[in-house]
Amino acid sequence: MSFAFIEAEKASFPIHRMCRVLEVSQSGFFAWRDRPACQRKRQDMIHLAHIRTVFALSNGTFGNPRMHRDLIDEGHQVGRHRIARLMSENGLVAGR
């Protein structure tokens, strides 16, 4: 979590100073930043792109159950709870 904070605030404060204050190494921060995203994160990004497309096409009316059915029909293997989490994290709330 410290590394994410440093990444978010690097425009406001020097990285070396934040690393010292948070008691983490600069090399650890740069290694974290340059590390490729894990498999789950990559899959989440792919699913989220599809979710956003379907959400826009539905004019914001699809909640997670209908979104799940639609993505399954398109051939995606993704669970309803994962869709709910991704929609919630990205502020995609179904309207009427």
C-alpha positions in Angstrom: 0.0 0.0 0.0 2.9 2.4 0.6 4.1 1.9 -2.9 0.7 2.8 -4.3 0.6 5.9 -2.2 4.1 6.9 -3.4 3.0 6.4 -7.0 -0.1 8.5 -6.5 1.7 11.4 -4.8 5.0 11.4 -6.8 3.9 14.6 -8.6 3.6 16.4 -5.3 6.6 15.1 -3.3 10.0 13.7 -4.2 10.1 9.9 -4.3 13.2 9.6 -2.2 11.7 11.6 0.6 8.4 9.7 0.6 10.4 6.4 0.7 12.4 7.6 3.7 9.3 8.8 5.5 7.4 5.6 4.8 10.5 3.5 5.6 10.6 1.6 2.3 13.5 1.4 -0.1 13.6 3.3 -3.3 14.8 0.1 -5.1 11.7 -1.7 -3.7 9.4 1.0 -5.0 11.0 1.0 -8.5 10.9 -2.8 -8.6 7.2 -2.8 -7.6 6.4 -0.1 -10.3 8.2 -1.9 -13.1 6.8 -5.4 -12.3 4.3 -6.6 -14.8 0.7 -6.9 -13.7 -0.3 -10.3 -12.3 -2.5 -12.7 -14.2 -5.7 -11.7 -12.2 -5.1 -8.0 -12.7 -4.7 -8.5 -16.5 -7.9 -10.6 -16.7 -9.7 -7.9 -14.6 -8.6 -5.2 -17.1 -9.9 -7.4 -20.1 -13.2 -8.1 -18.3 -13.6 -4.4 -17.4 -13.2 -3.3 -21.0 -16.0 -5.7 -22.0 -18.1 -4.6 -19.0 -17.8 -1.0 -19.9 -18.8 -1.7 -23.5 -21.9 -3.7 -22.5 -22.8 -1.1 -19.9 -22.6 1.7 -22.4 -24.6 -0.3 -25.0 -27.3 -1.0 -22.4 -27.5 2.8 -21.6 -26.4 2.0 -18.0 -29.3 -0.4 -17.3 -27.5 -3.7 -16.9 -26.7 -4.7 -13.3 -24.3 -7.5 -12.5 -26.8 -10.4 -13.1 -27.7 -9.3 -16.6 -24.1 -8.3 -17.3 -23.0 -11.8 -16.2 -25.5 -13.4 -18.6 -24.4 -11.2 -21.5 -20.7 -11.8 -21.0 -21.3 -15.6 -20.6 -23.3 -15.5 -23.8 -20.4 -13.8 -25.5 -18.1 -16.7 -24.4 -16.3 -15.0 -21.4 -15.6 -17.2 -18.4 -16.2 -14.8 -15.5 -18.1 -15.1 -12.2 -21.0 -12.8 -11.2 -19.3 -11.7 -8.0 -16.2 -10.7 -10.0 -18.4 -8.6 -12.3 -20.1 -7.1 -9.3 -16.7 -6.1 -7.8 -15.4 -4.6 -11.0 -18.5 -2.6 -11.5 -18.5 -1.4 -8.0 -14.8 -0.4 -8.0 -15.4 1.6 -11.2 -18.6 3.3 -10.3 -20.8 1.4 -12.8 -24.2 1.5 -11.1 -27.3 0.3 -13.0 -30.0 2.8 -13.5 -33.6 2.5 -14.6 
